[in-house]
Amino acid sequence: MELRESRARLHRYIEEVNEARERASVLREEIINSATDVMNQRMYVRSLVTAIFLPLGFLTELLGINVGDNPFAFIIFLGILMTSTALILWIFKIKRWL
């Protein structure tokens, strides 16, 4: 009789351990999903910043900012950079990325 009771108690303990393992697995999946969401949001912001500043860096590297010949060349170049930035931001707003 005691052996049967011990066996039943052991069986209940094993079921409780299995249930705890399943709950832990579900919690683990939720934690991984939330961490993935946070990482995706951060990568999205980084991609937007890169998309804005990459063309600016390209233009400054390409032209080398050699504007010593014309006194207004630097102002014109800044205007080009500001216009390209405004265009990029406008495209982002149209596509609802910002």
CORPECOR-V756781 format. One record per residue. N is the residue number from 1. SS is DSSP state (a for helix, b for strand, c for the rest). PHI is phi in whole degrees, 0 to 359 (NA if undefined). D_LAST is the distance of its C-alpha to the last C-alpha in Angstrom with 2 decimals. Layout:
n	ss	phi	d_last
N	SS	PHI	D_LAST
N	SS	PHI	D_LAST
This chain:
n	ss	phi	d_last
1	c	NA	71.12
2	a	295	69.35
3	a	296	68.09
4	a	295	66.52
5	a	296	64.87
6	a	296	63.56
7	a	296	62.25
8	a	295	60.49
9	a	296	58.99
10	a	298	57.83
11	a	297	56.30
12	a	296	54.34
13	a	298	53.13
14	a	296	51.96
15	a	296	50.06
16	a	295	48.41
17	a	295	47.42
18	a	296	45.94
19	a	296	43.95
20	a	296	42.69
21	a	296	41.69
22	a	295	39.73
23	a	297	37.93
24	a	296	37.16
25	a	294	35.78
26	a	295	33.46
27	a	297	32.30
28	a	298	31.76
29	a	297	29.57
30	a	295	27.46
31	a	295	27.11
32	a	297	26.15
33	a	296	23.51
34	a	292	21.94
35	a	295	22.11
36	a	294	20.51
37	a	298	17.56
38	a	297	17.12
39	a	296	17.56
40	a	295	15.01
41	a	296	12.28
42	a	294	13.55
43	a	294	13.76
44	a	297	10.14
45	a	296	9.31
46	a	297	12.33
47	a	295	11.48
48	a	295	8.38
49	a	297	10.85
50	a	296	13.52
51	a	295	11.99
52	a	281	11.68
53	a	271	15.11
54	a	296	17.08
55	a	296	17.80
56	a	295	18.77
57	a	296	21.09
58	a	297	22.48
59	a	295	23.40
60	a	292	25.02
61	a	290	26.93
62	a	294	27.98
63	a	274	29.37
64	c	68	30.56
65	c	50	30.14
66	c	271	33.74
67	c	241	33.69
68	c	283	37.16
69	c	287	38.78
70	c	244	37.00
71	c	293	36.35
72	c	263	33.34
73	a	296	31.85
74	a	295	29.71
75	a	294	28.26
76	a	296	27.70
77	a	295	26.01
78	a	299	23.69
79	a	297	22.92
80	a	296	22.14
81	a	296	19.79
82	a	293	17.98
83	a	295	17.88
84	a	294	16.52
85	a	295	13.70
86	a	298	12.97
87	a	296	13.27
88	a	297	10.86
89	a	296	8.10
90	a	296	9.45
91	a	297	9.50
92	a	298	5.89
93	a	293	5.62
94	a	297	8.81
95	c	278	8.12
96	c	61	5.47
97	c	269	3.81
98	c	252	0.00
